[in-house]
Amino acid sequence: MADDKTKTAADRRLVSGTQKYEVDYFARKHGIAAADARRIIKQHGSDRDAADKAASRLKARGESVS
């Protein structure tokens, strides 16, 4: 996420695993545990599309690490 919150257009395609609010939002958005969200973000880097797809697959399988 950009430090300057007014410059977010390019950042919308990225997700930050170091920002607690980003991880919490990602977990709530996909209905998964925060630990799973952190793992997915760490595994897929900041690529939001890849992370979204991985979270959808995780939820579809009904799996959870926590």
Summary of the structure (lengths in Angstrom):
residues: 66
radius of gyration: 11.7
end to end distance: 26.2
largest distance: 37.6
contacts: 166
relative contact order: 0.18
helix: 61%
strand: 3%
